[in-house]
Amino acid sequence: MEENNSASESSHVSPEEAAIKLIDGLQTAVIQVLTTMAMEDVKYTGREEVANLTLRQEVGGLIRLYGGASEGMVGLASSRTVVAEIVSRIVGLPPDSLDQEDLLDGIAELANMVCGSMKSKAQVGYQVSLSPPVAIIGRDYTARWKTLNPTWVLKFLIDGSEFEVYASF
Amino acid sequence: MRVLIVDDSSVMRKIVTRGLRQAGFSIDEILEAGDGVQALEVLKGAEVDLILSDWNMPNMDGLTFVKEYRKLGQTPIVMVTTEGGESKVQEAVACGANGHIKKPFTPETLKNTLGKFFT
């Protein structure tokens, strides 16, 4: 589901600069993917540094980045209702007709498209690879990635509902 | 026109199907496969006019599928990929793919990229 970057990228940047480029790229990518594929009304409401990358919402999608100076993780998280609405819009089926498999596939595909788009926009100057996505659905789980990297949460509103994107680079 | 969509994500197969309909293409039948191995099985028993294939799939990935299918047939194959994979796309074209579409895409993108295969 993912591809390597092209060789025609910009010159090398430090890991800190790369992290900033990736975070900025991620912010743009989330809006682009959701507006293009789901025609959602998406508003970016800000970002904050958090202690660790921990997904607690009902539906989550995780992708690991590796290669060059980048070692990181991106996690999408939102309520089942919001994710069902997004997946419903991108596949053109009513939300109540979607089953668990559709939601798992949907959040995985969203994570894949967002990270692919982020990578392309960030142009960090070296090859970054993406792992296959991990998708999670459930009410009582905590998914945590232990890392010393700084972690941010980017916050969005989709038709008024929260949609969070965690990034640790 | 008969189109084969090869992708391990059922949601992405639905997205592509919907996009093709929204682009206004006249399609008689859409066939689906979850990976390259399944796609080769489908193609043994059915003729199609266009193949749209994902890249990373279990069992047999998109590039291997292109290479294997080109030993059997010449139906156009368009890769549907995430952004940032230009070098791999070039590799796929060298192996026999006829083009690529980046995700996320709009029906307009599909129309512009795939229109020549529907004439």
Interface residues (C-beta under 8 A of the other chain):
Chain A: M1 E2 E3 N4 N5 S6 A7 S8 Q32 V33 T36 M37 V87 I90 V91 G92 L93 E101 D102 D105 G106 A108 E109 N112 M113 C115 G116 S117 K119 S120 K121 L130 P132
Chain B: D8 S9 S10 V11 M12 K14 I15 R18 D54 W55 N56 T81 T82 E83 G84 G85 E86 S87 K88 V89 K103 P104 F105 T106
